[in-house]
Amino acid sequence: MTAVAIIYSGASKNPEAMQLRRCLAYLKARIEFSMWATHIQGTRNQAADSLSRNNVTGFRLWCPQAQEQESAVPAELLDMLLLQETNWTRRDWMEQWTSSVARPADSTRRTYAAAKKRYVRFCTTHHINILPSTEQNLYRYVAFLAKEGVRATSIKCYLSAMHHLHIEEGWGTPNMADMPKLELVIRGIKKA
């Protein structure tokens, strides 16, 4: 199963991959970000393809500017990521996780706050329920942002802020993986 499939389905038969997926889900909620994954054919992404096949020599041919030395993952973070018997609600585990992973920068929190305000204004202006968001309302919001001149990369940031707003208000997370057309709309905005 590819990493993209594991990210979107939230499942894997491989216990290590599943543990990493759980950590990723926790991290997304904890430090307030959303993500999309897209498969790029190996023929169009030779550097990543080389690394996935443990072909460091091939990787260095495609990326000669890469550091000579590997970046080490801190041991405590690696232990937490690979620990199979994680108790996600245990206070000491959460404290260790939080101290191992940087909190979002102040600028990110300010950006999210502004994005949330803009979303609330959009909903009130267009007489839309603020929460929970529907797929149709997300399309309308993305189209509104594009019409206002917001770039596709910034629109993804706005959607991340909405994701965080749902979590804050106890609505859970809107599953963007169940909305494949949303990514297509954003790609279309990039090309426009």
N, C-alpha and C positions, 0 to 999 in steps of 0.2 A: 504494500500500500504506500502511495507517495505521501510526502509530507503535506502536500496541499489537501489530499483527501482526509488525512488525519486531523488537520486543523479544522476543516469544515464539518466533518462528521462527528468529531469529538470522541472517536473510538478507534482502537487498534487492538489487534490480537497480541501484539508485542508489548510485554509488561513495561519495558524501559520507555518505549515510545508513549505509552499511555500515561506513565508517571510524568514525563516531560510535558504532555498535553495538559495534565491537571495543573502542573506548576504554571504553565503559560496562561491558563484560564484564571488562576489566582492572581498572577502578576497583572493581567489585563484589568481586573477589577480593582486591584490594590493601587496601582499607579496610574490608573485612568487613561487607558488607551484602547483603541480598536485597531484591527488589522484585517487586511485581505491578503489572500495568497493566490498567486497565479502560476500555473505551470508554464515554464519556458523550455522549449525543446533544447536538448543538449547541443544540437548543431548550431543553435543561435545563442548559446550560453556556455561556451567551452570551458571557461574558468571554473564555474560551479560544477559542471559535469565532471571535470577532472578531479575536483575535490571529493565529490560524492563517490568516486571510484577509488579514492585514496591514491590518486596519481599526482603526487606533489610535483614531480618533474614537469608534467604537462601543465599543471597550474602555473608554475613559475614561467613557462613559455608564454602563456596568455597574460600573466600579470607580473612582469619583471619588477614593477615598482613595489610589490608586496614586501612586507617585513621579512627579513631572513629568519628571525626567531618566531615561533608560535606564541600567541598571547595565551598566557596561562589563565585558566578559570580558577578563581579562589577556591581552595580546598573545601571550606565550609559550605560554599554555595553548591559545589559539585556533589558533596555528600547529601545535601538536602534535596537536590534534583533527582538523585538516583535512589534515595531511600524509599523502599517499597512500602514500608509500614508507616507512612506519614499520617499523623493525626492532625488534620487540617484545623481543628478547633483548639488544639492545645496552645495555651498562651505562649509558652516558651518557644514553640516552633514559629508562631507568627512574629514574635519579637526578633528571632534569629533571621527569619526571611526578610523582614522589614529592614533590619540593619545591613543585610547583605545586598539589598537592591536599593538603588538611589531613589529618593522621592522625586516626584516631578518638580521641575524648576518653577520658581515663582512666575516666570514668564508664561509657562504652560498653564498654570492655574489662572492667571489673568486672562489668557486667551480663551480658556474654557468658559470663564465667567462671562466674557463678552459674547461668546457664541451662544451660550444658554439664553442670555437676554435677547439676543436677536431672534432665536427660535420662538421664544415666548411672545415677542412682538409680532412675529409672522403669524403665529396661531391666533392671537387675539384679533389682529387685523382681518384675517380671513375666516374668522368664526369657526375655528377648528379646535377640537379638544386637544389640550397640550399633551396629556399623558393618558394612556399609553399611545405611542405613535403607531399609526397604521402604515402599511406598505405604500398605499396610495398617497398618504400625506407626506411620506418621505420623498416620493417622486416629485410632488408639488413643491416641497421645500428646496430640494436640489435644483429644480428648474428655476425657482425664484432666485436662488443664490447666483446661478449662472447668468441669469438676466441682469442681475445687479453688478455683474462683472467680476464675481469671485472666481478665482482660478480653481481648477479641479483638485490640486493638492490641498488648497485651503478648504475646499468643500469636505474633503475627507477629515480634516481637523474638526470642522463643524459637526460632522456625524459622530466623531469620537466624543465630543462634548455632549451630544444628545445621549449617547450610550451611557456616559457617566451620570447624566441627569436622571435617566431611568433607574440606575442603581441607587442613587441618592434618595430617590422618592419611593423606593421599595417596589418598583414594577419589574424587577429583574432586568435582564438585558434583551434588547431587541436583537434577534438573531439575523444578522446581515447575510449569513450563509443561506438562509431561506429566501433571500431576495436577490437572485443572480442578475436580474434586470437592472438593479441599482448600480452594480459595477459597470454594466454596459452603458448606462446613462452617463456615468462619470467619464468613462473612456470616450464617449461621443463628445462630451464637453471639452476634453483635452484636445481633440482633433479640430474643434470648431475655431 
